[in-house]
Amino acid sequence: EEISENVVVDDADKYTSQTILVVDDSNIVRNFVKRIFSERYNVAMAKDGKEAIDIINANSDTDFVEAILLDLNMPGVDGFGVLEYMRQNNLLKKMPVSIISGDSSKETIDRAFTYEIVDMVTKPFNDSNIKSVVEKTIYYKEMI
């Protein structure tokens, strides 16, 4: 039996509760994060950068996106495209971003930190890595 990578997200949805947005082309990663945080937060998921930008755009005038976990390497619009969109629209403080990436090269890390991101965790990661980075990202938002 085939497992579908398609996660249906209604990009017109505006969130009405504290939300963590997970942007990753891996269904496994999205569901892993959702399992950890779904009791405490609404966990929204996007499978690529375009979907993420649609969600970010739909919620840019609300204050419910507490943290964004963003993969850098995705088909179509990648994580850097999302970061650039957020920088151009002054959303990086409003919706703080931490990077989740399989690419731990110095070049990628240095490039990621040219944006106002909170932190970066490399794959593979575990529950405590993700909890730590999400708590730090949410705390960052509370402090600004």
Secondary structure, 3 states (H helix, E strand, C coil): CCCCCCCCCCCCCCCCCCEEEEECCCHHHHHHHHHHHCCCCEEEEECCHHHHHHHHHHCCCCCCEEEEEECCCCCCCCHHHHHHHHHHCCCCCCCCEEEEECCCCHHHHHHHCCCCCCEEEECCCCHHHHHHHHHHHHHHHHHC
